[in-house]
C-alpha cells in the first residue's frame, strides 16, 4: 500500500525539518513548502491526504491559503498550526475551512494522533458507506460512494468535516444530537477536539452551504439547551 502523503507549509526550517523527519519515520510521504505561493498550485494539482498549515507565513497568511484552497475545491483535511493561544485564530481557521488546529509548541505524539484520526475519518472506516449509495435530504442528494452532495445539478463544496457532519445528522434524522455527542462521533471517539464551540462553527459553516436561507435554517435546526437536529 502506498504511504499517505502529508503536505506541510511552514517557514521555520527547524520546525519543518523536525516535523518532516518525525512523519517520515512513521511511514508518511512528506512534501514541504516554505511559503504559500510555492505550495498552493502544487497542492491543487497533486492533493495530499492531509495538509499541515502554519498560520504565520512570510508571503501570505495561513487563513488566506486555506480560503484559496477551499475555494478551488481542495478537499483533504487541513490542520492549522498557531503559535498563539488565541481563540479568534482558532475560530477563524475553522470558519474558512480548516478541520482542526494545534497550538505551538506541541508534541509529535499528539500531532500523529490527530493525523491518524483525520486520515481514518476521511479515507478509512469512518468514510465508508453502510451499503446505501444515495440519501435524499430535502432537496439535497448525498452520494455516499462518491462523498458528494448535490442540489439539482450543483455540487456543494463541503469540507471533509462538513460532509461527515451532514451524513451523521442524516443518519440520525429527527433526533436531537448534543454538541458533546457530535464531538465524540463526528470528530473522534476519544473526543480530541477541544470544545463544543467547534461544533457551532462547523454547523454555521454547513448551514451556509446547504440551507437555502442560512439565517432561517429549515434543514438543520437548533435544539435549545441540547444541540442540533436534522428535520425528519
PyMOL commands that set and color helices and strands:
alter all, ss='L'
color gray80, all
select helices_A, chain A and resi 13-25+36-45+62-71+87-95+108-123+125-127+160-171+179-187+197-210+214-216
alter helices_A, ss='H'
color red, helices_A
select strands_A, chain A and resi 5-9+29-33+50-54+77-82+100-103+134-137+140-143+148-151+154-155+177-178+220-223+227-230
alter strands_A, ss='S'
color yellow, strands_A
deselect
rebuild
show_as cartoon
